[in-house]
Amino acid sequence: MSKLILFNKPFGVLCQFTGEAGKQTLAEFIPVPGVYAAGRLDADSEGLLVLTDDGLLQKRIADPQHKLPKTYVVQVEGCADEVALARLRAGGLDLGDFVTKPCEARLIDEPAWLWPRHPPIRERKSIPTSWIEIVLREGKNRQVRRMTAKVGFPTLRLIRAQIGEWTLEGLSPGNWQETSAPTSKPLSRGGRNSC
């Protein structure tokens, strides 16, 4: 039977089991041999990572041709507006090496389930921040960060909250659980938008 692991990747951790001196890797958190990440998160991104020992399942989760939605919650600099959200949703953003496809994007309150980040994000007192939920069915290198910057709202914090039906629910940063079936409960939303 295939192993399937859900992991809440903390900020600064590399999505690999071997790495450079001084960098944390998955090996420090997941003592399960033979599993590999199905997709990646940059070291400065946080949140849900799915690992498996099943190569076909790994491909299905990571490959955009299967259209498995990936949900991100993103704290951006400035008060994101409907014009920016419409540009994100429409697709067609030229990011140099590729053009984005349409996606879902909406303004949300700061998530109630959010944990403190270590180190904290850099905030400027004179510039407010806002939160956007983005659902992609593709996944290029640093895509969400590049998309929000392109529409004028640089990303300060990026958390992948959901892949398909799998969510972060019940997983604090650095923790993992083995599962055999996706969960179907969405993450609850809450908090207060500063804009």
Beta strands, then each sheet from edge to edge (+ up, - down):
strand 1: 4-9
strand 2: 36-37
strand 3: 46-52
strand 4: 70-77
strand 5: 104-108
strand 6: 129-136
strand 7: 155-163
strand 8: 166-167
strand 9: 176-178
sheet 1: 2+ 3- 1+ 9-
sheet 2: 2+ 3- 7- 4+ 6- 5+
sheet 3: 2+ 3- 7- 8+
end
